[in-house]
Amino acid sequence: MVTNTCACTKHTDNNIKAQQSPNLENLAIGVQCRADNPTNFLENTYGEIPMLQGRATVFGANKQQIAGDLLMYVNPETRSYTIQFSVEGELFCMVVSGDELEAAPISDGI
C-alpha cells in the first residue's frame, strides 16, 4: 500500500491553479497500488468493466503534481464501482471503490 496525500482533478491549468488556493486542506489517505493492470481481476471478481476514462492529476505528499490516467470501472447490474489512477501504465492505484452508483440529479445548468 502507498500512503499519499491526494487531490484528484481533471488535468487543466485552471484546475491546477484552483487547487493551489489557500482554502484547500490536505487529506491523508491510503491508496493501494499494484504493478499489474487490475482490469481482468475487477471484471472476474466484481463484474466491473471499464466505463469512463480521462487524464488526471494527483498531488503527492510533498505537493508534487503527478500526471496520469483515470479509469472508472462499473458493474451495471450491482452498481459497484472502482476508480483507478495509473501512472505511465506501470503503477495502478485504486483511489476509491463503492456501491449504489447512480446518475447525479440533473440541474438547469446541465
N, C-alpha and C positions, 0 to 999 in steps of 0.2 A: 504494500500500500504506500502511496506517496501522499504525504500531507502537505497541503498547499493553501495559500490564501488566494481566493479565486473570485473574479467578477467577469462573467461571460457576456459578450455583446456581439452584435453584427460588426463586421470589420470595416469601419469607415472612419475617416479622420474626425468627423463631427462627434461620433460616439466616443472615440478615444478621448477627445478633449473634454467632453461632458463627464466622463468617468474620472477625470482628474480634478473635478471641482472639490472645494473644501467640505462639502456636505456629505461626502461618501465615508462609509465606515467599512473596514475590512472584516470579513467573516472567515475565520479559520475553519476549513472543512477538510475532511478526509476524502481524497479522491483515489479510487482504486484503478491502477493502470496495469496493462499487460503488453507483452511484446507481440502477441499473435492477435490477428483480427478476430473479434468475437461474433461475427455475423452468423456463422453456422451454429455456434453454441446458442445464441439467443433465439434463433429460429427453431432449432431442435428441442430446446429445453422449455422455452416460454411461448413459442409460436409467434415471436415478434419478427417482423420483416422491415427492411428499410422503408421509410415513408418520406422524410424531409431531409434535406442536406443544405449546407451553406458554409461559407468561410466564417471564421470566428476568431476572436482574440480573448485570451485569458491573461490575467495579471498575476504573476508569481509572487511568492512571499516577499521578495525584495523589490516589488513593484515593477519588475521587468515584464514587458509585453511579450506574450508567446502566441504567435500566429499558428493557426491550424484549421482543421475541418470539423464541423459539427454534423452529426448524423443522428437522426431520431428514428428509433425502431418502434413499431406499434403492432400489437396483436388486435386486429379489428373486431374479433369476437369477444375477448375478455376485457378489452380496453386497457391492458397493461402497456407500459412503455418504458423505454430506456433512452437516455440522451448521452451520446458519446462524443468526446472531444479527442481528436487524434492529431499527432504531431508528425508531419512528414511521412505518414504511413508506416511509422516504425514503433510508435507508442500509442496505445489505445486506452483512453481513460473514461471510466463510467462517471459522469458528472451527477446524474440523478436517475432514479427509476421509481416507478409508481404504478398506480392503477386508477380506475374511474376516469380515464381520459375522455374528454368530450369537447365539442366546439365551444368557443367562448361566445357569450352573448353578443349579438350584432348591435352596434350603436349607429347613430346617424352619420358618424364620421367614416364609416366603412362602406 
